[in-house]
Amino acid sequence: MANEETAICDFGLHQGEPYSKLPASFLNWMVGNNHQKSHYAEQELQRRQLAATGQLNTQMSNKNV
């Protein structure tokens, strides 16, 4: 999965769904159990936190500079 923004879960109940649509409880489970693809979950949880605090647009603007 080269592009984390479009990463798709490829296992379990949420197979075929983008990580951006997965429940936070599932993402936290992945991180807590050190799942082999937990880096996708960590990135999505971080993205959600930045979005919730209004920092996502600032981060995206800095990447485009």
PQR file of N, CA, C, O and H, with PARSE charges and radii, in Angstrom:
ATOM      1  N   MET A   1       0.848  -1.183   0.000 -0.4000 1.5000
ATOM      2  CA  MET A   1       0.000   0.000   0.000 -0.0000 2.0000
ATOM      3  C   MET A   1       0.886   1.236   0.000  0.5500 1.7000
ATOM      4  O   MET A   1       1.381   1.653   1.047 -0.5500 1.4000
ATOM      5  N   ALA A   2       1.073   1.788  -1.110 -0.4000 1.5000
ATOM      6  CA  ALA A   2       1.996   2.903  -1.254 -0.0000 2.0000
ATOM      7  C   ALA A   2       1.440   4.202  -0.705  0.5500 1.7000
ATOM      8  O   ALA A   2       2.195   5.018  -0.177 -0.5500 1.4000
ATOM      9  H   ALA A   2       0.671   1.450  -1.961  0.4000 1.0000
ATOM     10  N   ASN A   3       0.146   4.411  -0.816 -0.4000 1.5000
ATOM     11  CA  ASN A   3      -0.448   5.673  -0.415 -0.0000 2.0000
ATOM     12  C   ASN A   3      -1.297   5.467   0.831  0.5500 1.7000
ATOM     13  O   ASN A   3      -2.371   4.870   0.754 -0.5500 1.4000
ATOM     14  H   ASN A   3      -0.467   3.748  -1.245  0.4000 1.0000
ATOM     15  N   GLU A   4      -0.831   5.954   1.982 -0.4000 1.5000
ATOM     16  CA  GLU A   4      -1.549   5.757   3.237 -0.0000 2.0000
ATOM     17  C   GLU A   4      -2.922   6.422   3.234  0.5500 1.7000
ATOM     18  O   GLU A   4      -3.817   5.991   3.961 -0.5500 1.4000
ATOM     19  H   GLU A   4       0.042   6.439   2.045  0.4000 1.0000
ATOM     20  N   GLU A   5      -3.098   7.467   2.424 -0.4000 1.5000
ATOM     21  CA  GLU A   5      -4.382   8.156   2.388 -0.0000 2.0000
ATOM     22  C   GLU A   5      -5.470   7.260   1.812  0.5500 1.7000
ATOM     23  O   GLU A   5      -6.648   7.472   2.101 -0.5500 1.4000
ATOM     24  H   GLU A   5      -2.371   7.817   1.833  0.4000 1.0000
ATOM     25  N   THR A   6      -5.114   6.281   1.018 -0.4000 1.5000
ATOM     26  CA  THR A   6      -6.099   5.392   0.422 -0.0000 2.0000
ATOM     27  C   THR A   6      -5.874   3.943   0.834  0.5500 1.7000
ATOM     28  O   THR A   6      -6.349   3.027   0.164 -0.5500 1.4000
ATOM     29  H   THR A   6      -4.158   6.109   0.784  0.4000 1.0000
ATOM     30  N   ALA A   7      -5.155   3.730   1.930 -0.4000 1.5000
ATOM     31  CA  ALA A   7      -4.874   2.372   2.399 -0.0000 2.0000
ATOM     32  C   ALA A   7      -6.188   1.661   2.732  0.5500 1.7000
ATOM     33  O   ALA A   7      -7.085   2.235   3.351 -0.5500 1.4000
ATOM     34  H   ALA A   7      -4.769   4.474   2.475  0.4000 1.0000
ATOM     35  N   ILE A   8      -6.276   0.424   2.314 -0.4000 1.5000
ATOM     36  CA  ILE A   8      -7.476  -0.381   2.501 -0.0000 2.0000
ATOM     37  C   ILE A   8      -7.154  -1.529   3.454  0.5500 1.7000
ATOM     38  O   ILE A   8      -6.132  -2.202   3.320 -0.5500 1.4000
ATOM     39  H   ILE A   8      -5.548  -0.042   1.811  0.4000 1.0000
ATOM     40  N   CYS A   9      -8.035  -1.733   4.402 -0.4000 1.5000
ATOM     41  CA  CYS A   9      -7.889  -2.854   5.330 -0.0000 2.0000
ATOM     42  C   CYS A   9      -8.080  -4.150   4.540  0.5500 1.7000
ATOM     43  O   CYS A   9      -9.038  -4.284   3.779 -0.5500 1.4000
ATOM     44  H   CYS A   9      -8.865  -1.187   4.511  0.4000 1.0000
ATOM     45  N   ASP A  10      -7.174  -5.088   4.722 -0.4000 1.5000
ATOM     46  CA  ASP A  10      -7.244  -6.316   3.931 -0.0000 2.0000
ATOM     47  C   ASP A  10      -7.411  -7.571   4.791  0.5500 1.7000
ATOM     48  O   ASP A  10      -6.966  -8.656   4.418 -0.5500 1.4000
ATOM     49  H   ASP A  10      -6.395  -4.979   5.340  0.4000 1.0000
ATOM     50  N   PHE A  11      -8.059  -7.405   5.946 -0.4000 1.5000
ATOM     51  CA  PHE A  11      -8.285  -8.568   6.805 -0.0000 2.0000
ATOM     52  C   PHE A  11      -9.510  -8.355   7.677  0.5500 1.7000
ATOM     53  O   PHE A  11      -9.942  -7.222   7.892 -0.5500 1.4000
ATOM     54  H   PHE A  11      -8.421  -6.524   6.249  0.4000 1.0000
ATOM     55  N   GLY A  12     -10.055  -9.430   8.167 -0.4000 1.5000
ATOM     56  CA  GLY A  12     -11.107  -9.407   9.168 -0.0000 2.0000
ATOM     57  C   GLY A  12     -12.432  -8.776   8.752  0.5500 1.7000
ATOM     58  O   GLY A  12     -12.750  -8.664   7.568 -0.5500 1.4000
ATOM     59  H   GLY A  12      -9.704 -10.349   7.993  0.4000 1.0000
ATOM     60  N   LEU A  13     -13.173  -8.379   9.742 -0.4000 1.5000
ATOM     61  CA  LEU A  13     -14.515  -7.832   9.565 -0.0000 2.0000
ATOM     62  C   LEU A  13     -14.534  -6.610   8.653  0.5500 1.7000
ATOM     63  O   LEU A  13     -15.509  -6.397   7.931 -0.5500 1.4000
ATOM     64  H   LEU A  13     -12.914  -8.471  10.704  0.4000 1.0000
ATOM     65  N   HIS A  14     -13.493  -5.819   8.671 -0.4000 1.5000
ATOM     66  CA  HIS A  14     -13.451  -4.567   7.912 -0.0000 2.0000
ATOM     67  C   HIS A  14     -12.674  -4.686   6.598  0.5500 1.7000
ATOM     68  O   HIS A  14     -12.271  -3.678   6.018 -0.5500 1.4000
ATOM     69  H   HIS A  14     -12.701  -5.992   9.257  0.4000 1.0000
ATOM     70  N   GLN A  15     -12.470  -5.896   6.142 -0.4000 1.5000
ATOM     71  CA  GLN A  15     -11.739  -6.123   4.890 -0.0000 2.0000
ATOM     72  C   GLN A  15     -12.408  -5.344   3.760  0.5500 1.7000
ATOM     73  O   GLN A  15     -13.627  -5.381   3.595 -0.5500 1.4000
ATOM     74  H   GLN A  15     -12.797  -6.715   6.613  0.4000 1.0000
ATOM     75  N   GLY A  16     -11.580  -4.639   2.986 -0.4000 1.5000
ATOM     76  CA  GLY A  16     -12.077  -3.875   1.847 -0.0000 2.0000
ATOM     77  C   GLY A  16     -12.449  -2.439   2.167  0.5500 1.7000
ATOM     78  O   GLY A  16     -12.763  -1.666   1.262 -0.5500 1.4000
ATOM     79  H   GLY A  16     -10.589  -4.609   3.120  0.4000 1.0000
ATOM     80  N   GLU A  17     -12.419  -2.070   3.438 -0.4000 1.5000
ATOM     81  CA  GLU A  17     -12.765  -0.709   3.846 -0.0000 2.0000
ATOM     82  C   GLU A  17     -11.502   0.131   4.010  0.5500 1.7000
ATOM     83  O   GLU A  17     -10.476  -0.371   4.468 -0.5500 1.4000
ATOM     84  H   GLU A  17     -12.164  -2.698   4.174  0.4000 1.0000
ATOM     85  N   PRO A  18     -11.574   1.413   3.635 -0.5600 1.5000
ATOM     86  CA  PRO A  18     -10.412   2.286   3.864  0.2800 2.0000
ATOM     87  C   PRO A  18     -10.213   2.529   5.363  0.5500 1.7000
ATOM     88  O   PRO A  18     -11.178   2.577   6.126 -0.5500 1.4000
ATOM     89  N   TYR A  19      -8.984   2.678   5.764 -0.4000 1.5000
ATOM     90  CA  TYR A  19      -8.692   2.924   7.180 -0.0000 2.0000
ATOM     91  C   TYR A  19      -9.390   4.189   7.677  0.5500 1.7000
ATOM     92  O   TYR A  19      -9.707   4.296   8.862 -0.5500 1.4000
ATOM     93  H   TYR A  19      -8.200   2.640   5.145  0.4000 1.0000
ATOM     94  N   SER A  20      -9.628   5.134   6.793 -0.4000 1.5000
ATOM     95  CA  SER A  20     -10.296   6.377   7.191 -0.0000 2.0000
ATOM     96  C   SER A  20     -11.749   6.153   7.587  0.5500 1.7000
ATOM     97  O   SER A  20     -12.361   7.038   8.185 -0.5500 1.4000
ATOM     98  H   SER A  20      -9.370   5.048   5.831  0.4000 1.0000
ATOM     99  N   LYS A  21     -12.314   4.995   7.269 -0.4000 1.5000
ATOM    100  CA  LYS A  21     -13.708   4.685   7.607 -0.0000 2.0000
ATOM    101  C   LYS A  21     -13.840   3.689   8.758  0.5500 1.7000
ATOM    102  O   LYS A  21     -14.952   3.387   9.190 -0.5500 1.4000
ATOM    103  H   LYS A  21     -11.816   4.277   6.783  0.4000 1.0000
ATOM    104  N   LEU A  22     -12.712   3.178   9.257 -0.4000 1.5000
ATOM    105  CA  LEU A  22     -12.777   2.171  10.317 -0.0000 2.0000
ATOM    106  C   LEU A  22     -13.084   2.810  11.667  0.5500 1.7000
ATOM    107  O   LEU A  22     -12.684   3.946  11.919 -0.5500 1.4000
ATOM    108  H   LEU A  22     -11.808   3.423   8.906  0.4000 1.0000
ATOM    109  N   PRO A  23     -13.788   2.090  12.533 -0.5600 1.5000
ATOM    110  CA  PRO A  23     -14.061   2.616  13.877  0.2800 2.0000
ATOM    111  C   PRO A  23     -12.776   2.820  14.673  0.5500 1.7000
ATOM    112  O   PRO A  23     -11.826   2.047  14.548 -0.5500 1.4000
ATOM    113  N   ALA A  24     -12.760   3.851  15.476 -0.4000 1.5000
ATOM    114  CA  ALA A  24     -11.588   4.135  16.314 -0.0000 2.0000
ATOM    115  C   ALA A  24     -11.278   2.948  17.228  0.5500 1.7000
ATOM    116  O   ALA A  24     -10.112   2.676  17.515 -0.5500 1.4000
ATOM    117  H   ALA A  24     -13.532   4.478  15.577  0.4000 1.0000
ATOM    118  N   SER A  25     -12.304   2.250  17.681 -0.4000 1.5000
ATOM    119  CA  SER A  25     -12.072   1.102  18.566 -0.0000 2.0000
ATOM    120  C   SER A  25     -11.257   0.020  17.854  0.5500 1.7000
ATOM    121  O   SER A  25     -10.404  -0.622  18.468 -0.5500 1.4000
ATOM    122  H   SER A  25     -13.251   2.472  17.448  0.4000 1.0000
ATOM    123  N   PHE A  26     -11.516  -0.179  16.583 -0.4000 1.5000
ATOM    124  CA  PHE A  26     -10.766  -1.175  15.811 -0.0000 2.0000
ATOM    125  C   PHE A  26      -9.331  -0.709  15.606  0.5500 1.7000
ATOM    126  O   PHE A  26      -8.397  -1.499  15.737 -0.5500 1.4000
ATOM    127  H   PHE A  26     -12.209   0.342  16.085  0.4000 1.0000
ATOM    128  N   LEU A  27      -9.152   0.571  15.285 -0.4000 1.5000
ATOM    129  CA  LEU A  27      -7.807   1.115  15.102 -0.0000 2.0000
ATOM    130  C   LEU A  27      -7.008   1.019  16.399  0.5500 1.7000
ATOM    131  O   LEU A  27      -5.835   0.648  16.387 -0.5500 1.4000
ATOM    132  H   LEU A  27      -9.911   1.213  15.178  0.4000 1.0000
ATOM    133  N   ASN A  28      -7.648   1.352  17.511 -0.4000 1.5000
ATOM    134  CA  ASN A  28      -6.978   1.254  18.815 -0.0000 2.0000
ATOM    135  C   ASN A  28      -6.641  -0.193  19.151  0.5500 1.7000
ATOM    136  O   ASN A  28      -5.593  -0.467  19.735 -0.5500 1.4000
ATOM    137  H   ASN A  28      -8.602   1.653  17.521  0.4000 1.0000
ATOM    138  N   TRP A  29      -7.514  -1.113  18.788 -0.4000 1.5000
ATOM    139  CA  TRP A  29      -7.236  -2.537  18.997 -0.0000 2.0000
ATOM    140  C   TRP A  29      -5.981  -2.942  18.228  0.5500 1.7000
ATOM    141  O   TRP A  29      -5.118  -3.641  18.758 -0.5500 1.4000
ATOM    142  H   TRP A  29      -8.366  -0.890  18.313  0.4000 1.0000
ATOM    143  N   MET A  30      -5.888  -2.497  16.969 -0.4000 1.5000
ATOM    144  CA  MET A  30      -4.715  -2.820  16.152 -0.0000 2.0000
ATOM    145  C   MET A  30      -3.438  -2.312  16.809  0.5500 1.7000
ATOM    146  O   MET A  30      -2.445  -3.035  16.887 -0.5500 1.4000
ATOM    147  H   MET A  30      -6.590  -1.929  16.539  0.4000 1.0000
ATOM    148  N   VAL A  31      -3.465  -1.076  17.278 -0.4000 1.5000
ATOM    149  CA  VAL A  31      -2.283  -0.488  17.910 -0.0000 2.0000
ATOM    150  C   VAL A  31      -1.969  -1.217  19.215  0.5500 1.7000
ATOM    151  O   VAL A  31      -0.817  -1.567  19.471 -0.5500 1.4000
ATOM    152  H   VAL A  31      -4.272  -0.489  17.215  0.4000 1.0000
ATOM    153  N   GLY A  32      -2.980  -1.443  20.030 -0.4000 1.5000
ATOM    154  CA  GLY A  32      -2.788  -2.081  21.329 -0.0000 2.0000
ATOM    155  C   GLY A  32      -2.257  -3.500  21.243  0.5500 1.7000
ATOM    156  O   GLY A  32      -1.573  -3.973  22.151 -0.5500 1.4000
ATOM    157  H   GLY A  32      -3.916  -1.160  19.822  0.4000 1.0000
ATOM    158  N   ASN A  33      -2.576  -4.180  20.145 -0.4000 1.5000
ATOM    159  CA  ASN A  33      -2.120  -5.560  19.953 -0.0000 2.0000
ATOM    160  C   ASN A  33      -0.899  -5.649  19.047  0.5500 1.7000
ATOM    161  O   ASN A  33      -0.489  -6.738  18.645 -0.5500 1.4000
ATOM    162  H   ASN A  33      -3.131  -3.796  19.407  0.4000 1.0000
ATOM    163  N   ASN A  34      -0.322  -4.491  18.732 -0.4000 1.5000
ATOM    164  CA  ASN A  34       0.866  -4.438  17.882 -0.0000 2.0000
ATOM    165  C   ASN A  34       0.677  -5.258  16.603  0.5500 1.7000
ATOM    166  O   ASN A  34       1.547  -6.029  16.197 -0.5500 1.4000
ATOM    167  H   ASN A  34      -0.655  -3.607  19.059  0.4000 1.0000
ATOM    168  N   HIS A  35      -0.487  -5.062  15.987 -0.4000 1.5000
ATOM    169  CA  HIS A  35      -0.796  -5.750  14.734 -0.0000 2.0000
ATOM    170  C   HIS A  35       0.247  -5.388  13.683  0.5500 1.7000
ATOM    171  O   HIS A  35       0.788  -4.282  13.695 -0.5500 1.4000
ATOM    172  H   HIS A  35      -1.193  -4.435  16.317  0.4000 1.0000
ATOM    173  N   GLN A  36       0.526  -6.308  12.782 -0.4000 1.5000
ATOM    174  CA  GLN A  36       1.571  -6.067  11.783 -0.0000 2.0000
ATOM    175  C   GLN A  36       1.279  -4.859  10.899  0.5500 1.7000
ATOM    176  O   GLN A  36       2.200  -4.323  10.283 -0.5500 1.4000
ATOM    177  H   GLN A  36       0.087  -7.206  12.771  0.4000 1.0000
ATOM    178  N   LYS A  37       0.034  -4.418  10.819 -0.4000 1.5000
ATOM    179  CA  LYS A  37      -0.313  -3.235  10.027 -0.0000 2.0000
ATOM    180  C   LYS A  37      -0.767  -2.086  10.918  0.5500 1.7000
ATOM    181  O   LYS A  37      -1.510  -1.206  10.482 -0.5500 1.4000
ATOM    182  H   LYS A  37      -0.714  -4.854  11.320  0.4000 1.0000
ATOM    183  N   SER A  38      -0.316  -2.104  12.165 -0.4000 1.5000
ATOM    184  CA  SER A  38      -0.747  -1.062  13.109 -0.0000 2.0000
ATOM    185  C   SER A  38      -0.266   0.325  12.714  0.5500 1.7000
ATOM    186  O   SER A  38      -0.830   1.318  13.174 -0.5500 1.4000
ATOM    187  H   SER A  38       0.287  -2.819  12.519  0.4000 1.0000
ATOM    188  N   HIS A  39       0.765   0.421  11.870 -0.4000 1.5000
ATOM    189  CA  HIS A  39       1.228   1.747  11.447 -0.0000 2.0000
ATOM    190  C   HIS A  39       0.140   2.486  10.674  0.5500 1.7000
ATOM    191  O   HIS A  39       0.050   3.711  10.756 -0.5500 1.4000
ATOM    192  H   HIS A  39       1.223  -0.386  11.497  0.4000 1.0000
ATOM    193  N   TYR A  40      -0.688   1.756   9.923 -0.4000 1.5000
ATOM    194  CA  TYR A  40      -1.807   2.400   9.233 -0.0000 2.0000
ATOM    195  C   TYR A  40      -2.817   2.938  10.247  0.5500 1.7000
ATOM    196  O   TYR A  40      -3.345   4.038  10.091 -0.5500 1.4000
ATOM    197  H   TYR A  40      -0.614   0.761   9.857  0.4000 1.0000
ATOM    198  N   ALA A  41      -3.072   2.153  11.275 -0.4000 1.5000
ATOM    199  CA  ALA A  41      -4.004   2.565  12.320 -0.0000 2.0000
ATOM    200  C   ALA A  41      -3.470   3.788  13.067  0.5500 1.7000
ATOM    201  O   ALA A  41      -4.217   4.727  13.341 -0.5500 1.4000
ATOM    202  H   ALA A  41      -2.643   1.259  11.402  0.4000 1.0000
ATOM    203  N   GLU A  42      -2.181   3.772  13.394 -0.4000 1.5000
ATOM    204  CA  GLU A  42      -1.575   4.913  14.095 -0.0000 2.0000
ATOM    205  C   GLU A  42      -1.672   6.180  13.256  0.5500 1.7000
ATOM    206  O   GLU A  42      -1.992   7.248  13.779 -0.5500 1.4000
ATOM    207  H   GLU A  42      -1.575   3.009  13.171  0.4000 1.0000
ATOM    208  N   GLN A  43      -1.399   6.070  11.966 -0.4000 1.5000
ATOM    209  CA  GLN A  43      -1.470   7.234  11.086 -0.0000 2.0000
ATOM    210  C   GLN A  43      -2.894   7.777  11.004  0.5500 1.7000
ATOM    211  O   GLN A  43      -3.103   8.990  11.015 -0.5500 1.4000
ATOM    212  H   GLN A  43      -1.139   5.202  11.542  0.4000 1.0000
ATOM    213  N   GLU A  44      -3.866   6.880  10.923 -0.4000 1.5000
ATOM    214  CA  GLU A  44      -5.256   7.326  10.845 -0.0000 2.0000
ATOM    215  C   GLU A  44      -5.706   7.959  12.149  0.5500 1.7000
ATOM    216  O   GLU A  44      -6.396   8.978  12.128 -0.5500 1.4000
ATOM    217  H   GLU A  44      -3.697   5.895  10.914  0.4000 1.0000
ATOM    218  N   LEU A  45      -5.334   7.384  13.279 -0.4000 1.5000
ATOM    219  CA  LEU A  45      -5.695   7.978  14.567 -0.0000 2.0000
ATOM    220  C   LEU A  45      -5.065   9.359  14.717  0.5500 1.7000
ATOM    221  O   LEU A  45      -5.700  10.277  15.236 -0.5500 1.4000
ATOM    222  H   LEU A  45      -4.773   6.556  13.296  0.4000 1.0000
ATOM    223  N   GLN A  46      -3.832   9.510  14.270 -0.4000 1.5000
ATOM    224  CA  GLN A  46      -3.174  10.813  14.330 -0.0000 2.0000
ATOM    225  C   GLN A  46      -3.882  11.807  13.415  0.5500 1.7000
ATOM    226  O   GLN A  46      -4.081  12.962  13.791 -0.5500 1.4000
ATOM    227  H   GLN A  46      -3.317   8.764  13.848  0.4000 1.0000
ATOM    228  N   ARG A  47      -4.263  11.367  12.220 -0.4000 1.5000
ATOM    229  CA  ARG A  47      -4.976  12.242  11.291 -0.0000 2.0000
ATOM    230  C   ARG A  47      -6.289  12.720  11.906  0.5500 1.7000
ATOM    231  O   ARG A  47      -6.643  13.893  11.788 -0.5500 1.4000
ATOM    232  H   ARG A  47      -4.101  10.428  11.914  0.4000 1.0000
ATOM    233  N   ARG A  48      -7.003  11.817  12.557 -0.4000 1.5000
ATOM    234  CA  ARG A  48      -8.272  12.182  13.189 -0.0000 2.0000
ATOM    235  C   ARG A  48      -8.065  13.174  14.324  0.5500 1.7000
ATOM    236  O   ARG A  48      -8.852  14.106  14.487 -0.5500 1.4000
ATOM    237  H   ARG A  48      -6.715  10.864  12.653  0.4000 1.0000
ATOM    238  N   GLN A  49      -7.012  12.978  15.106 -0.4000 1.5000
ATOM    239  CA  GLN A  49      -6.734  13.892  16.207 -0.0000 2.0000
ATOM    240  C   GLN A  49      -6.410  15.289  15.667  0.5500 1.7000
ATOM    241  O   GLN A  49      -6.895  16.286  16.201 -0.5500 1.4000
ATOM    242  H   GLN A  49      -6.373  12.221  14.974  0.4000 1.0000
ATOM    243  N   LEU A  50      -5.607  15.363  14.631 -0.4000 1.5000
ATOM    244  CA  LEU A  50      -5.275  16.654  14.030 -0.0000 2.0000
ATOM    245  C   LEU A  50      -6.520  17.317  13.459  0.5500 1.7000
ATOM    246  O   LEU A  50      -6.693  18.529  13.590 -0.5500 1.4000
ATOM    247  H   LEU A  50      -5.213  14.553  14.197  0.4000 1.0000
ATOM    248  N   ALA A  51      -7.380  16.540  12.833 -0.4000 1.5000
ATOM    249  CA  ALA A  51      -8.614  17.090  12.269 -0.0000 2.0000
ATOM    250  C   ALA A  51      -9.530  17.612  13.376  0.5500 1.7000
ATOM    251  O   ALA A  51     -10.151  18.664  13.228 -0.5500 1.4000
ATOM    252  H   ALA A  51      -7.239  15.556  12.727  0.4000 1.0000
ATOM    253  N   ALA A  52      -9.611  16.879  14.474 -0.4000 1.5000
ATOM    254  CA  ALA A  52     -10.489  17.270  15.576 -0.0000 2.0000
ATOM    255  C   ALA A  52     -10.016  18.536  16.278  0.5500 1.7000
ATOM    256  O   ALA A  52     -10.824  19.281  16.832 -0.5500 1.4000
ATOM    257  H   ALA A  52      -9.106  16.024  14.594  0.4000 1.0000
ATOM    258  N   THR A  53      -8.719  18.779  16.256 -0.4000 1.5000
ATOM    259  CA  THR A  53      -8.169  19.955  16.929 -0.0000 2.0000
ATOM    260  C   THR A  53      -7.919  21.109  15.967  0.5500 1.7000
ATOM    261  O   THR A  53      -7.375  22.143  16.353 -0.5500 1.4000
ATOM    262  H   THR A  53      -8.063  18.173  15.806  0.4000 1.0000
ATOM    263  N   GLY A  54      -8.320  20.927  14.715 -0.4000 1.5000
ATOM    264  CA  GLY A  54      -8.159  21.983  13.730 -0.0000 2.0000
ATOM    265  C   GLY A  54      -6.749  22.147  13.219  0.5500 1.7000
ATOM    266  O   GLY A  54      -6.442  23.144  12.566 -0.5500 1.4000
ATOM    267  H   GLY A  54      -8.762  20.087  14.401  0.4000 1.0000
ATOM    268  N   GLN A  55      -5.891  21.200  13.497 -0.4000 1.5000
ATOM    269  CA  GLN A  55      -4.490  21.294  13.091 -0.0000 2.0000
ATOM    270  C   GLN A  55      -4.208  20.604  11.766  0.5500 1.7000
ATOM    271  O   GLN A  55      -3.109  20.732  11.226 -0.5500 1.4000
ATOM    272  H   GLN A  55      -6.140  20.389  14.028  0.4000 1.0000
ATOM    273  N   LEU A  56      -5.177  19.877  11.239 -0.4000 1.5000
ATOM    274  CA  LEU A  56      -4.956  19.123  10.017 -0.0000 2.0000
ATOM    275  C   LEU A  56      -4.666  20.052   8.844  0.5500 1.7000
ATOM    276  O   LEU A  56      -3.748  19.788   8.067 -0.5500 1.4000
ATOM    277  H   LEU A  56      -6.069  19.773  11.678  0.4000 1.0000
ATOM    278  N   ASN A  57      -5.419  21.125   8.701 -0.4000 1.5000
ATOM    279  CA  ASN A  57      -5.204  22.050   7.596 -0.0000 2.0000
ATOM    280  C   ASN A  57      -3.835  22.711   7.701  0.5500 1.7000
ATOM    281  O   ASN A  57      -3.187  22.958   6.684 -0.5500 1.4000
ATOM    282  H   ASN A  57      -6.164  21.340   9.333  0.4000 1.0000
ATOM    283  N   THR A  58      -3.396  22.997   8.911 -0.4000 1.5000
ATOM    284  CA  THR A  58      -2.078  23.604   9.117 -0.0000 2.0000
ATOM    285  C   THR A  58      -0.994  22.631   8.682  0.5500 1.7000
ATOM    286  O   THR A  58      -0.046  23.028   8.005 -0.5500 1.4000
ATOM    287  H   THR A  58      -3.922  22.796   9.737  0.4000 1.0000
ATOM    288  N   GLN A  59      -1.117  21.371   9.055 -0.4000 1.5000
ATOM    289  CA  GLN A  59      -0.137  20.339   8.695 -0.0000 2.0000
ATOM    290  C   GLN A  59      -0.093  20.178   7.172  0.5500 1.7000
ATOM    291  O   GLN A  59       0.984  20.074   6.585 -0.5500 1.4000
ATOM    292  H   GLN A  59      -1.887  21.048   9.605  0.4000 1.0000
ATOM    293  N   MET A  60      -1.266  20.158   6.540 -0.4000 1.5000
ATOM    294  CA  MET A  60      -1.326  19.977   5.096 -0.0000 2.0000
ATOM    295  C   MET A  60      -0.724  21.172   4.381  0.5500 1.7000
ATOM    296  O   MET A  60      -0.056  21.004   3.361 -0.5500 1.4000
ATOM    297  H   MET A  60      -2.141  20.242   7.016  0.4000 1.0000
ATOM    298  N   SER A  61      -0.943  22.373   4.892 -0.4000 1.5000
ATOM    299  CA  SER A  61      -0.374  23.584   4.289 -0.0000 2.0000
ATOM    300  C   SER A  61       1.133  23.562   4.359  0.5500 1.7000
ATOM    301  O   SER A  61       1.804  23.967   3.409 -0.5500 1.4000
ATOM    302  H   SER A  61      -1.485  22.509   5.721  0.4000 1.0000
ATOM    303  N   ASN A  62       1.677  23.097   5.468 -0.4000 1.5000
ATOM    304  CA  ASN A  62       3.131  23.034   5.634 -0.0000 2.0000
ATOM    305  C   ASN A  62       3.754  22.029   4.673  0.5500 1.7000
ATOM    306  O   ASN A  62       4.885  22.237   4.233 -0.5500 1.4000
ATOM    307  H   ASN A  62       1.132  22.768   6.240  0.4000 1.0000
ATOM    308  N   LYS A  63       3.068  20.965   4.337 -0.4000 1.5000
ATOM    309  CA  LYS A  63       3.592  19.967   3.411 -0.0000 2.0000
ATOM    310  C   LYS A  63       3.635  20.520   1.993  0.5500 1.7000
ATOM    311  O   LYS A  63       4.487  20.123   1.198 -0.5500 1.4000
ATOM    312  H   LYS A  63       2.149  20.797   4.695  0.4000 1.0000
ATOM    313  N   ASN A  64       2.732  21.425   1.673 -0.4000 1.5000
ATOM    314  CA  ASN A  64       2.662  21.976   0.323 -0.0000 2.0000
ATOM    315  C   ASN A  64       3.644  23.109   0.093  0.5500 1.7000
ATOM    316  O   ASN A  64       3.782  23.584  -1.034 -0.5500 1.4000
ATOM    317  H   ASN A  64       2.040  21.748   2.319  0.4000 1.0000
ATOM    318  N   VAL A  65       4.333  23.554   1.144 -0.4000 1.5000
ATOM    319  CA  VAL A  65       5.275  24.669   1.007 -0.0000 2.0000
ATOM    320  C   VAL A  65       6.611  24.184   0.513  0.5500 1.7000
ATOM    321  O   VAL A  65       7.531  24.983   0.338 -0.5500 1.4000
ATOM    322  H   VAL A  65       4.221  23.168   2.060  0.4000 1.0000
TER
END
